[in-house]
Amino acid sequence: MMDLGNMLRGVANNAFAQSLLQFWEYDEGTLGLWRASSNYVYAFQCNQVQYFLRISFEQDNSIEQIRAELEFMQYLQSNGFPTVTPIQSKNKKLIETLKTPEGTYFAVVFNVANGINLDDDTINEKQMEEWGKSLASLHCLSKTYEPVCNKRKSWLDTVQFMESVFKKYPGEELALEELSEITNWLQSLSTDKDVFGLIHYDFQLDNLFFEEDNYPHFNVIDFDDAVYHWYVLDIVTALDDFIGNDDPQSKLLTHSFLNGYRTKMILENDVVAQFQQFQRYANLYKYARLLKTLDYGEINETPLWFDELKKKLVSVADKLRNKFQKS
Protein backbone atom coordinates (compact mmCIF):
# COMPACT_ATOMS: atom_id res chain seq x y z
CA MET A 1 0.00 0.00 0.00
CA MET A 2 1.21 3.52 -0.79
CA ASP A 3 1.74 5.92 2.09
CA LEU A 4 -1.47 7.52 3.29
CA GLY A 5 -0.35 11.02 2.38
CA ASN A 6 -0.01 10.10 -1.30
CA MET A 7 -3.32 8.26 -1.16
CA LEU A 8 -5.10 11.30 0.26
CA ARG A 9 -3.67 13.63 -2.38
CA GLY A 10 -4.61 11.23 -5.18
CA VAL A 11 -8.15 10.68 -3.98
CA ALA A 12 -8.70 14.41 -3.50
CA ASN A 13 -7.52 15.37 -6.98
CA ASN A 14 -7.55 13.13 -10.05
CA ALA A 15 -5.93 15.69 -12.37
CA PHE A 16 -2.89 13.45 -12.81
CA ALA A 17 -5.16 10.56 -13.81
CA GLN A 18 -6.97 12.74 -16.35
CA SER A 19 -3.59 13.78 -17.78
CA LEU A 20 -2.37 10.19 -18.07
CA LEU A 21 -5.61 8.98 -19.63
CA GLN A 22 -4.97 11.33 -22.57
CA PHE A 23 -2.35 8.84 -23.80
CA TRP A 24 -5.12 6.29 -24.55
CA GLU A 25 -8.38 6.42 -26.47
CA TYR A 26 -11.35 6.86 -24.10
CA ASP A 27 -14.96 7.99 -23.86
CA GLU A 28 -15.31 11.44 -22.31
CA GLY A 29 -16.72 11.59 -18.80
CA THR A 30 -16.20 7.90 -17.96
CA LEU A 31 -13.13 8.07 -15.71
CA GLY A 32 -13.76 7.17 -12.08
CA LEU A 33 -11.65 5.99 -9.16
CA TRP A 34 -12.07 2.24 -8.61
CA ARG A 35 -9.67 1.66 -5.74
CA ALA A 36 -6.52 3.05 -4.15
CA SER A 37 -4.10 0.74 -2.38
CA SER A 38 -0.57 0.09 -3.60
CA ASN A 39 -1.65 1.86 -6.82
CA TYR A 40 -4.44 4.11 -7.99
CA VAL A 41 -6.84 2.18 -10.21
CA TYR A 42 -9.40 4.02 -12.31
CA ALA A 43 -12.16 2.53 -14.43
CA PHE A 44 -12.99 4.14 -17.78
CA GLN A 45 -14.63 3.26 -21.06
CA CYS A 46 -13.53 3.30 -24.67
CA ASN A 47 -16.25 2.73 -27.26
CA GLN A 48 -18.47 1.73 -24.32
CA VAL A 49 -16.09 -1.08 -23.32
CA GLN A 50 -14.61 -0.90 -19.83
CA TYR A 51 -10.89 -0.77 -19.10
CA PHE A 52 -8.74 -0.05 -16.08
CA LEU A 53 -6.07 2.62 -15.77
CA ARG A 54 -3.49 1.70 -13.11
CA ILE A 55 -1.20 4.45 -11.88
CA SER A 56 1.92 3.96 -9.77
CA PHE A 57 3.92 6.61 -7.97
CA GLU A 58 7.69 6.50 -8.43
CA GLN A 59 8.20 6.15 -4.67
CA ASP A 60 6.23 2.91 -4.70
CA ASN A 61 7.27 1.31 -7.99
CA SER A 62 9.94 1.77 -10.64
CA ILE A 63 9.41 1.69 -14.37
CA GLU A 64 11.90 -1.21 -14.59
CA GLN A 65 9.82 -3.29 -12.17
CA ILE A 66 6.63 -2.48 -14.08
CA ARG A 67 8.29 -3.57 -17.32
CA ALA A 68 9.35 -6.81 -15.66
CA GLU A 69 5.80 -7.35 -14.39
CA LEU A 70 4.26 -6.84 -17.84
CA GLU A 71 6.84 -9.10 -19.47
CA PHE A 72 5.95 -11.90 -17.06
CA MET A 73 2.22 -11.40 -17.67
CA GLN A 74 2.71 -11.53 -21.44
CA TYR A 75 4.78 -14.71 -21.05
CA LEU A 76 2.01 -16.32 -19.00
CA GLN A 77 -0.67 -15.28 -21.47
CA SER A 78 1.33 -16.55 -24.45
CA ASN A 79 1.49 -19.91 -22.70
CA GLY A 80 -2.24 -20.15 -22.16
CA PHE A 81 -2.48 -18.82 -18.61
CA PRO A 82 -5.60 -16.62 -18.30
CA THR A 83 -4.67 -13.11 -17.26
CA VAL A 84 -5.54 -9.60 -18.41
CA THR A 85 -3.80 -7.87 -21.31
CA PRO A 86 -1.89 -4.58 -21.10
CA ILE A 87 -3.20 -2.17 -23.75
CA GLN A 88 -0.90 -0.04 -25.89
CA SER A 89 -1.28 3.72 -25.73
CA LYS A 90 -1.71 5.94 -28.76
CA ASN A 91 2.10 6.18 -28.72
CA LYS A 92 2.37 2.36 -29.02
CA LYS A 93 3.68 2.15 -25.45
CA LEU A 94 2.55 -0.14 -22.63
CA ILE A 95 3.74 2.32 -19.96
CA GLU A 96 3.23 6.07 -20.06
CA THR A 97 4.97 8.56 -17.76
CA LEU A 98 3.83 11.85 -16.25
CA LYS A 99 6.17 14.17 -14.36
CA THR A 100 4.56 16.54 -11.86
CA PRO A 101 5.85 18.81 -9.07
CA GLU A 102 4.89 16.04 -6.60
CA GLY A 103 6.87 13.40 -8.50
CA THR A 104 6.64 10.99 -11.42
CA TYR A 105 3.66 8.74 -12.17
CA PHE A 106 3.63 5.61 -14.35
CA ALA A 107 0.42 4.41 -16.01
CA VAL A 108 -0.68 1.11 -17.56
CA VAL A 109 -4.08 0.20 -19.01
CA PHE A 110 -5.58 -3.30 -18.79
CA ASN A 111 -8.69 -4.88 -20.21
CA VAL A 112 -11.37 -6.22 -17.84
CA ALA A 113 -11.04 -9.76 -16.51
CA ASN A 114 -14.03 -11.94 -17.36
CA GLY A 115 -15.79 -13.77 -14.56
CA ILE A 116 -16.88 -13.04 -11.00
CA ASN A 117 -15.11 -12.64 -7.68
CA LEU A 118 -15.78 -15.50 -5.29
CA ASP A 119 -16.14 -15.03 -1.55
CA ASP A 120 -14.33 -16.80 1.29
CA ASP A 121 -17.67 -17.58 2.93
CA THR A 122 -19.40 -19.10 -0.10
CA ILE A 123 -16.64 -20.73 -2.19
CA ASN A 124 -17.17 -24.48 -2.56
CA GLU A 125 -14.76 -27.42 -2.64
CA LYS A 126 -14.69 -27.69 -6.43
CA GLN A 127 -13.91 -24.01 -6.81
CA MET A 128 -11.17 -24.30 -4.17
CA GLU A 129 -9.67 -27.15 -6.19
CA GLU A 130 -9.70 -25.00 -9.33
CA TRP A 131 -8.07 -22.20 -7.34
CA GLY A 132 -5.25 -24.53 -6.34
CA LYS A 133 -4.88 -25.75 -9.93
CA SER A 134 -4.65 -22.18 -11.17
CA LEU A 135 -1.83 -21.31 -8.79
CA ALA A 136 0.02 -24.53 -9.64
CA SER A 137 -0.30 -23.73 -13.36
CA LEU A 138 1.32 -20.35 -12.74
CA HIS A 139 4.17 -22.01 -10.83
CA CYS A 140 4.69 -24.59 -13.58
CA LEU A 141 5.19 -21.77 -16.07
CA SER A 142 7.38 -19.85 -13.66
CA LYS A 143 9.77 -22.80 -13.51
CA THR A 144 10.71 -22.25 -17.16
CA TYR A 145 10.48 -18.45 -17.25
CA GLU A 146 13.59 -16.49 -18.22
CA PRO A 147 13.13 -12.71 -18.36
CA VAL A 148 14.39 -11.03 -21.53
CA CYS A 149 14.77 -7.47 -20.22
CA ASN A 150 14.12 -6.48 -16.62
CA LYS A 151 13.95 -8.87 -13.69
CA ARG A 152 11.60 -8.66 -10.74
CA LYS A 153 13.00 -8.22 -7.25
CA SER A 154 13.79 -11.20 -5.02
CA TRP A 155 13.14 -12.10 -1.41
CA LEU A 156 16.53 -10.63 -0.52
CA ASP A 157 15.27 -7.22 -1.66
CA THR A 158 12.27 -7.59 0.65
CA VAL A 159 14.58 -8.43 3.55
CA GLN A 160 16.62 -5.28 2.88
CA PHE A 161 13.41 -3.26 2.70
CA MET A 162 12.18 -4.63 6.03
CA GLU A 163 15.50 -3.98 7.71
CA SER A 164 15.55 -0.37 6.49
CA VAL A 165 12.00 0.20 7.79
CA PHE A 166 12.58 -1.36 11.21
CA LYS A 167 15.86 0.49 11.75
CA LYS A 168 14.07 3.77 11.10
CA TYR A 169 11.82 3.33 14.13
CA PRO A 170 13.08 3.15 17.74
CA GLY A 171 11.50 0.26 19.60
CA GLU A 172 11.44 -2.21 16.69
CA GLU A 173 14.21 -4.43 18.10
CA LEU A 174 11.87 -7.43 18.30
CA ALA A 175 10.93 -6.96 14.65
CA LEU A 176 14.62 -6.95 13.72
CA GLU A 177 15.16 -10.12 15.76
CA GLU A 178 12.23 -11.78 14.03
CA LEU A 179 13.64 -10.70 10.67
CA SER A 180 17.06 -12.15 11.53
CA GLU A 181 15.55 -15.52 12.52
CA ILE A 182 13.40 -15.75 9.41
CA THR A 183 16.23 -14.67 7.10
CA ASN A 184 18.58 -17.29 8.53
CA TRP A 185 15.93 -19.94 8.04
CA LEU A 186 15.18 -18.90 4.45
CA GLN A 187 18.90 -18.97 3.62
CA SER A 188 18.95 -22.64 4.64
CA LEU A 189 16.32 -23.60 2.04
CA SER A 190 16.90 -24.90 -1.45
CA THR A 191 16.39 -22.49 -4.35
CA ASP A 192 16.00 -25.24 -6.92
CA LYS A 193 13.67 -24.29 -9.78
CA ASP A 194 11.15 -26.89 -8.61
CA VAL A 195 10.53 -24.96 -5.37
CA PHE A 196 11.68 -21.40 -6.09
CA GLY A 197 10.79 -18.90 -8.81
CA LEU A 198 8.71 -15.86 -9.68
CA ILE A 199 5.49 -15.92 -7.64
CA HIS A 200 2.36 -13.78 -7.75
CA TYR A 201 2.34 -13.01 -4.01
CA ASP A 202 -1.26 -11.78 -3.91
CA PHE A 203 -3.14 -14.77 -5.29
CA GLN A 204 -6.21 -14.08 -3.19
CA LEU A 205 -9.81 -14.17 -4.32
CA ASP A 206 -10.11 -10.41 -4.87
CA ASN A 207 -7.52 -10.74 -7.65
CA LEU A 208 -9.20 -13.77 -9.25
CA PHE A 209 -12.30 -13.90 -11.44
CA PHE A 210 -14.04 -17.26 -11.75
CA GLU A 211 -15.47 -18.21 -15.12
CA GLU A 212 -17.45 -21.39 -15.75
CA ASP A 213 -18.08 -21.00 -19.49
CA ASN A 214 -16.46 -23.77 -21.58
CA TYR A 215 -14.33 -24.94 -18.64
CA PRO A 216 -14.05 -23.72 -15.04
CA HIS A 217 -11.02 -21.48 -14.54
CA PHE A 218 -9.79 -18.30 -12.90
CA ASN A 219 -8.71 -15.14 -14.73
CA VAL A 220 -5.92 -13.52 -12.73
CA ILE A 221 -5.01 -9.85 -12.27
CA ASP A 222 -2.64 -7.69 -10.20
CA PHE A 223 0.90 -8.99 -10.65
CA ASP A 224 2.56 -5.89 -9.23
CA ASP A 225 3.73 -7.76 -6.10
CA ALA A 226 5.41 -10.53 -8.11
CA VAL A 227 8.73 -11.49 -6.53
CA TYR A 228 11.31 -14.27 -6.71
CA HIS A 229 10.49 -16.44 -3.73
CA TRP A 230 9.55 -19.95 -2.71
CA TYR A 231 6.36 -21.21 -4.34
CA VAL A 232 4.98 -22.28 -0.99
CA LEU A 233 4.69 -18.63 0.05
CA ASP A 234 2.13 -18.12 -2.72
CA ILE A 235 0.05 -20.92 -1.20
CA VAL A 236 0.33 -19.53 2.32
CA THR A 237 -0.63 -15.98 1.33
CA ALA A 238 -3.45 -17.17 -0.94
CA LEU A 239 -4.93 -19.25 1.90
CA ASP A 240 -4.37 -16.61 4.57
CA ASP A 241 -8.05 -16.68 5.59
CA PHE A 242 -8.17 -20.49 5.72
CA ILE A 243 -4.88 -21.79 7.12
CA GLY A 244 -4.86 -21.89 10.90
CA ASN A 245 -8.63 -21.73 11.09
CA ASP A 246 -9.72 -24.72 13.15
CA ASP A 247 -13.29 -25.02 11.94
CA PRO A 248 -13.97 -28.18 9.86
CA GLN A 249 -15.16 -26.27 6.78
CA SER A 250 -11.93 -24.24 6.52
CA LYS A 251 -9.88 -27.41 6.85
CA LEU A 252 -11.95 -29.12 4.15
CA LEU A 253 -11.59 -26.16 1.78
CA THR A 254 -7.83 -25.95 2.40
CA HIS A 255 -7.56 -29.67 1.67
CA SER A 256 -9.44 -29.16 -1.61
CA PHE A 257 -7.10 -26.30 -2.62
CA LEU A 258 -4.01 -28.42 -1.92
CA ASN A 259 -5.48 -31.37 -3.82
CA GLY A 260 -5.99 -29.10 -6.82
CA TYR A 261 -2.47 -27.75 -6.52
CA ARG A 262 -1.04 -31.28 -6.40
CA THR A 263 -2.61 -32.14 -9.75
CA LYS A 264 0.05 -29.99 -11.43
CA MET A 265 2.85 -29.41 -8.91
CA ILE A 266 4.57 -31.65 -6.39
CA LEU A 267 3.84 -30.57 -2.83
CA GLU A 268 5.52 -32.75 -0.25
CA ASN A 269 4.26 -33.03 3.32
CA ASP A 270 7.51 -31.57 4.65
CA VAL A 271 6.82 -28.43 2.60
CA VAL A 272 3.30 -28.22 4.02
CA ALA A 273 4.94 -28.38 7.45
CA GLN A 274 6.76 -25.13 6.54
CA PHE A 275 3.50 -23.18 6.21
CA GLN A 276 3.81 -21.66 9.68
CA GLN A 277 7.35 -20.42 9.06
CA PHE A 278 6.39 -18.82 5.76
CA GLN A 279 3.40 -17.24 7.50
CA ARG A 280 5.86 -15.61 9.91
CA TYR A 281 7.68 -14.08 6.92
CA ALA A 282 4.42 -12.89 5.35
CA ASN A 283 3.24 -11.32 8.61
CA LEU A 284 6.52 -9.50 9.14
CA TYR A 285 6.64 -8.21 5.57
CA LYS A 286 3.05 -6.99 5.86
CA TYR A 287 3.94 -5.27 9.14
CA ALA A 288 6.90 -3.46 7.53
CA ARG A 289 4.74 -2.30 4.65
CA LEU A 290 2.11 -1.01 7.05
CA LEU A 291 4.73 0.97 8.97
CA LYS A 292 5.85 2.56 5.71
CA THR A 293 2.24 3.29 4.74
CA LEU A 294 1.59 5.02 8.06
CA ASP A 295 4.74 7.16 7.75
CA TYR A 296 3.11 9.99 5.79
CA GLY A 297 4.33 13.12 7.55
CA GLU A 298 2.23 16.08 8.60
CA ILE A 299 -1.33 16.57 7.30
CA ASN A 300 -3.41 19.35 8.83
CA GLU A 301 -6.93 18.27 7.93
CA THR A 302 -8.08 14.77 7.04
CA PRO A 303 -11.48 13.45 5.90
CA LEU A 304 -13.42 10.85 7.86
CA TRP A 305 -12.55 7.98 5.51
CA PHE A 306 -8.85 8.74 6.01
CA ASP A 307 -9.14 8.67 9.80
CA GLU A 308 -11.10 5.42 9.71
CA LEU A 309 -8.61 3.79 7.33
CA LYS A 310 -5.68 4.90 9.50
CA LYS A 311 -7.37 3.47 12.60
CA LYS A 312 -7.92 0.16 10.82
CA LEU A 313 -4.31 -0.05 9.58
CA VAL A 314 -2.92 0.79 13.03
CA SER A 315 -5.07 -2.00 14.50
CA VAL A 316 -3.79 -4.52 11.93
CA ALA A 317 -0.19 -3.44 12.58
CA ASP A 318 -0.69 -3.89 16.34
CA LYS A 319 -2.05 -7.41 15.84
CA LEU A 320 0.87 -8.35 13.59
CA ARG A 321 3.35 -6.92 16.11
CA ASN A 322 1.82 -9.08 18.83
CA LYS A 323 2.30 -12.19 16.70
CA PHE A 324 6.04 -11.92 16.33
CA GLN A 325 6.47 -10.70 19.89
CA LYS A 326 4.97 -14.02 21.03
CA SER A 327 6.74 -16.27 18.50
RAKA-V401673 format. One record per residue. N is the residue number from 1. RES is the residue in three letters. SS is DSSP state (~ for helix, > for strand, _ for the rest). PHI is phi in radians with two decimals (NA if undefined). NEAR is the number of other ideal C-beta (glycine too) atoms within 10 Angstrom. Layout:
# RAKA-V401673
N:RES:SS:PHI:NEAR + N:RES:SS:PHI:NEAR
This chain:
# RAKA-V401673
1:MET:_:NA:18 + 2:MET:_:-1.20:21 + 3:ASP:_:-1.18:16 + 4:LEU:~:-1.12:19 + 5:GLY:~:-1.12:17 + 6:ASN:~:-1.11:19 + 7:MET:~:-1.08:20 + 8:LEU:~:-1.08:20 + 9:ARG:~:-1.12:14 + 10:GLY:~:-1.23:21 + 11:VAL:~:-1.21:14 + 12:ALA:~:-1.27:10 + 13:ASN:_:-2.54:10 + 14:ASN:_:-1.72:17 + 15:ALA:~:-1.04:10 + 16:PHE:~:-1.17:19 + 17:ALA:~:-1.19:21 + 18:GLN:~:-1.06:13 + 19:SER:~:-1.15:14 + 20:LEU:~:-1.25:25 + 21:LEU:~:-1.12:23 + 22:GLN:_:-1.05:12 + 23:PHE:_:-1.29:19 + 24:TRP:_:-2.05:19 + 25:GLU:_:-1.26:13 + 26:TYR:_:-2.79:18 + 27:ASP:_:-1.57:13 + 28:GLU:_:-0.98:7 + 29:GLY:_:1.37:8 + 30:THR:_:-1.85:15 + 31:LEU:_:-1.33:18 + 32:GLY:>:-2.65:11 + 33:LEU:>:-1.14:14 + 34:TRP:>:-1.73:14 + 35:ARG:>:-2.82:13 + 36:ALA:>:-2.34:18 + 37:SER:_:-2.49:12 + 38:SER:_:-1.36:20 + 39:ASN:_:-2.37:24 + 40:TYR:>:-1.60:25 + 41:VAL:>:-2.16:18 + 42:TYR:>:-2.03:24 + 43:ALA:>:-1.61:15 + 44:PHE:>:-2.69:21 + 45:GLN:>:-2.14:15 + 46:CYS:>:-2.36:15 + 47:ASN:_:0.94:7 + 48:GLN:_:1.14:7 + 49:VAL:>:-1.89:10 + 50:GLN:>:-1.44:13 + 51:TYR:>:-2.41:20 + 52:PHE:>:-2.17:19 + 53:LEU:>:-1.77:26 + 54:ARG:>:-1.86:23 + 55:ILE:>:-2.11:22 + 56:SER:>:-2.00:23 + 57:PHE:>:-1.63:22 + 58:GLU:_:-1.01:14 + 59:GLN:_:-1.21:13 + 60:ASP:_:-1.83:18 + 61:ASN:_:-2.75:18 + 62:SER:_:-1.77:15 + 63:ILE:~:-1.15:14 + 64:GLU:~:-1.16:13 + 65:GLN:~:-1.23:20 + 66:ILE:~:-1.17:22 + 67:ARG:~:-1.04:19 + 68:ALA:~:-1.13:21 + 69:GLU:~:-1.08:23 + 70:LEU:~:-1.16:20 + 71:GLU:~:-1.10:19 + 72:PHE:~:-1.14:23 + 73:MET:~:-1.09:20 + 74:GLN:~:-1.16:14 + 75:TYR:~:-1.10:18 + 76:LEU:~:-1.06:21 + 77:GLN:~:-1.11:14 + 78:SER:~:-1.17:9 + 79:ASN:_:-1.84:12 + 80:GLY:_:1.50:8 + 81:PHE:_:-1.49:19 + 82:PRO:_:-1.36:18 + 83:THR:>:-2.45:20 + 84:VAL:_:-1.34:21 + 85:THR:_:-1.92:14 + 86:PRO:>:-1.23:21 + 87:ILE:>:-1.82:16 + 88:GLN:_:-1.16:13 + 89:SER:_:-1.37:19 + 90:LYS:_:-1.11:10 + 91:ASN:_:-1.56:9 + 92:LYS:_:1.15:6 + 93:LYS:_:-1.97:14 + 94:LEU:_:-1.55:18 + 95:ILE:_:-2.22:17 + 96:GLU:>:-1.99:22 + 97:THR:>:-2.11:13 + 98:LEU:>:-2.31:16 + 99:LYS:>:-1.72:9 + 100:THR:>:-2.29:11 + 101:PRO:_:-1.03:4 + 102:GLU:_:-1.39:13 + 103:GLY:>:2.53:13 + 104:THR:>:-1.82:14 + 105:TYR:>:-1.99:21 + 106:PHE:>:-2.08:22 + 107:ALA:>:-2.16:26 + 108:VAL:>:-2.36:23 + 109:VAL:>:-2.00:26 + 110:PHE:>:-2.18:19 + 111:ASN:>:-1.31:14 + 112:VAL:_:-1.47:14 + 113:ALA:_:-1.36:21 + 114:ASN:_:-1.30:13 + 115:GLY:_:1.93:17 + 116:ILE:>:-2.21:11 + 117:ASN:_:-1.32:11 + 118:LEU:_:-1.64:19 + 119:ASP:_:-2.01:9 + 120:ASP:_:-0.94:14 + 121:ASP:_:-1.43:7 + 122:THR:_:-2.09:7 + 123:ILE:_:-1.07:18 + 124:ASN:_:-1.81:11 + 125:GLU:~:-1.09:15 + 126:LYS:~:-1.13:11 + 127:GLN:~:-1.15:21 + 128:MET:~:-1.06:22 + 129:GLU:~:-1.11:21 + 130:GLU:~:-1.15:23 + 131:TRP:~:-1.06:25 + 132:GLY:~:-1.10:26 + 133:LYS:~:-1.08:21 + 134:SER:~:-1.09:25 + 135:LEU:~:-1.15:26 + 136:ALA:~:-1.12:23 + 137:SER:~:-1.09:22 + 138:LEU:~:-1.07:27 + 139:HIS:~:-1.17:23 + 140:CYS:~:-1.04:15 + 141:LEU:~:-1.24:18 + 142:SER:~:-1.09:22 + 143:LYS:_:-1.05:15 + 144:THR:_:-1.91:10 + 145:TYR:_:-1.42:15 + 146:GLU:_:-2.23:6 + 147:PRO:_:-1.10:13 + 148:VAL:_:-1.52:8 + 149:CYS:_:-1.93:9 + 150:ASN:_:-1.50:16 + 151:LYS:_:-2.05:16 + 152:ARG:_:-1.19:23 + 153:LYS:_:-1.18:18 + 154:SER:>:-2.01:14 + 155:TRP:~:-1.05:20 + 156:LEU:~:-1.13:14 + 157:ASP:~:-1.14:13 + 158:THR:~:-1.20:20 + 159:VAL:~:-1.12:20 + 160:GLN:~:-1.10:11 + 161:PHE:~:-1.07:15 + 162:MET:~:-1.07:25 + 163:GLU:~:-1.07:16 + 164:SER:~:-1.12:11 + 165:VAL:~:-1.20:20 + 166:PHE:~:-1.16:21 + 167:LYS:~:-1.26:12 + 168:LYS:~:-1.33:11 + 169:TYR:_:-1.96:11 + 170:PRO:_:-1.07:6 + 171:GLY:_:1.61:7 + 172:GLU:_:-1.80:19 + 173:GLU:~:-1.08:11 + 174:LEU:~:-1.15:14 + 175:ALA:~:-1.12:23 + 176:LEU:~:-1.16:13 + 177:GLU:~:-1.14:14 + 178:GLU:~:-1.06:23 + 179:LEU:~:-1.09:23 + 180:SER:~:-1.09:12 + 181:GLU:~:-1.09:15 + 182:ILE:~:-1.17:22 + 183:THR:~:-1.09:18 + 184:ASN:~:-1.06:9 + 185:TRP:~:-1.17:14 + 186:LEU:~:-1.07:18 + 187:GLN:~:-1.14:11 + 188:SER:_:-1.49:7 + 189:LEU:_:-1.54:15 + 190:SER:_:-1.22:9 + 191:THR:_:-1.98:14 + 192:ASP:_:-1.05:9 + 193:LYS:_:-1.09:12 + 194:ASP:_:-1.33:11 + 195:VAL:_:-2.20:18 + 196:PHE:>:-2.40:20 + 197:GLY:>:3.12:21 + 198:LEU:>:-1.40:27 + 199:ILE:>:-1.92:27 + 200:HIS:_:-1.30:29 + 201:TYR:_:1.25:21 + 202:ASP:_:-2.64:19 + 203:PHE:_:-1.48:22 + 204:GLN:_:-1.68:16 + 205:LEU:~:-1.11:17 + 206:ASP:~:-1.27:13 + 207:ASN:~:-1.88:18 + 208:LEU:>:-2.19:27 + 209:PHE:>:-2.19:20 + 210:PHE:>:-1.49:19 + 211:GLU:>:-2.27:15 + 212:GLU:_:-1.77:11 + 213:ASP:_:-1.09:8 + 214:ASN:_:1.17:6 + 215:TYR:_:-2.64:7 + 216:PRO:_:-1.17:15 + 217:HIS:>:-2.83:20 + 218:PHE:>:-1.91:26 + 219:ASN:>:-1.65:18 + 220:VAL:>:-1.97:23 + 221:ILE:_:-2.19:22 + 222:ASP:_:1.12:24 + 223:PHE:_:-1.72:24 + 224:ASP:_:-1.36:21 + 225:ASP:_:-1.80:17 + 226:ALA:_:-0.96:22 + 227:VAL:>:-2.65:19 + 228:TYR:>:-1.33:18 + 229:HIS:>:-2.75:25 + 230:TRP:>:-1.39:21 + 231:TYR:~:-1.01:24 + 232:VAL:~:-1.06:20 + 233:LEU:~:-1.11:24 + 234:ASP:~:-1.09:26 + 235:ILE:~:-1.17:26 + 236:VAL:~:-1.08:20 + 237:THR:~:-1.27:23 + 238:ALA:~:-1.11:25 + 239:LEU:_:-1.67:24 + 240:ASP:_:-0.96:15 + 241:ASP:_:-1.51:13 + 242:PHE:_:-2.00:20 + 243:ILE:_:-1.17:19 + 244:GLY:_:1.53:13 + 245:ASN:_:-1.49:15 + 246:ASP:_:-1.46:6 + 247:ASP:_:-1.26:9 + 248:PRO:~:-0.99:8 + 249:GLN:~:-1.13:11 + 250:SER:~:-1.10:16 + 251:LYS:~:-1.13:13 + 252:LEU:~:-1.14:13 + 253:LEU:~:-1.17:23 + 254:THR:~:-1.06:20 + 255:HIS:~:-1.04:15 + 256:SER:~:-1.12:21 + 257:PHE:~:-1.03:26 + 258:LEU:~:-1.16:17 + 259:ASN:~:-1.08:15 + 260:GLY:~:-1.11:22 + 261:TYR:~:-1.06:24 + 262:ARG:~:-1.25:15 + 263:THR:_:-1.26:11 + 264:LYS:_:-2.23:16 + 265:MET:_:-2.31:20 + 266:ILE:_:-1.25:10 + 267:LEU:_:-2.42:19 + 268:GLU:_:-1.29:10 + 269:ASN:~:-1.11:6 + 270:ASP:~:-1.20:7 + 271:VAL:~:-1.29:16 + 272:VAL:~:-1.03:14 + 273:ALA:_:-1.15:9 + 274:GLN:_:-1.52:16 + 275:PHE:~:-0.91:17 + 276:GLN:~:-1.11:12 + 277:GLN:~:-1.15:18 + 278:PHE:~:-1.19:23 + 279:GLN:~:-1.16:18 + 280:ARG:~:-1.06:19 + 281:TYR:~:-1.05:24 + 282:ALA:~:-1.06:17 + 283:ASN:~:-1.13:19 + 284:LEU:~:-1.21:25 + 285:TYR:~:-1.14:23 + 286:LYS:~:-1.09:16 + 287:TYR:~:-1.09:25 + 288:ALA:~:-1.09:23 + 289:ARG:~:-1.17:18 + 290:LEU:~:-1.16:19 + 291:LEU:~:-1.03:20 + 292:LYS:~:-1.15:19 + 293:THR:~:-1.06:22 + 294:LEU:_:-1.42:15 + 295:ASP:_:-1.64:13 + 296:TYR:_:-1.98:18 + 297:GLY:_:1.39:7 + 298:GLU:_:-1.64:5 + 299:ILE:_:-2.30:11 + 300:ASN:_:-1.26:4 + 301:GLU:_:-2.19:6 + 302:THR:_:-2.27:14 + 303:PRO:_:-1.30:11 + 304:LEU:~:-1.06:7 + 305:TRP:~:-1.08:10 + 306:PHE:~:-1.14:18 + 307:ASP:~:-1.09:10 + 308:GLU:~:-1.20:10 + 309:LEU:~:-1.14:18 + 310:LYS:~:-1.04:15 + 311:LYS:~:-1.04:10 + 312:LYS:~:-1.12:10 + 313:LEU:~:-1.16:16 + 314:VAL:~:-1.10:12 + 315:SER:~:-1.11:10 + 316:VAL:~:-1.10:13 + 317:ALA:~:-1.07:18 + 318:ASP:~:-1.09:11 + 319:LYS:~:-1.15:11 + 320:LEU:~:-1.16:20 + 321:ARG:~:-1.06:19 + 322:ASN:~:-1.11:10 + 323:LYS:~:-1.14:14 + 324:PHE:~:-1.40:18 + 325:GLN:~:-1.22:11 + 326:LYS:~:-1.67:7 + 327:SER:_:-1.30:15
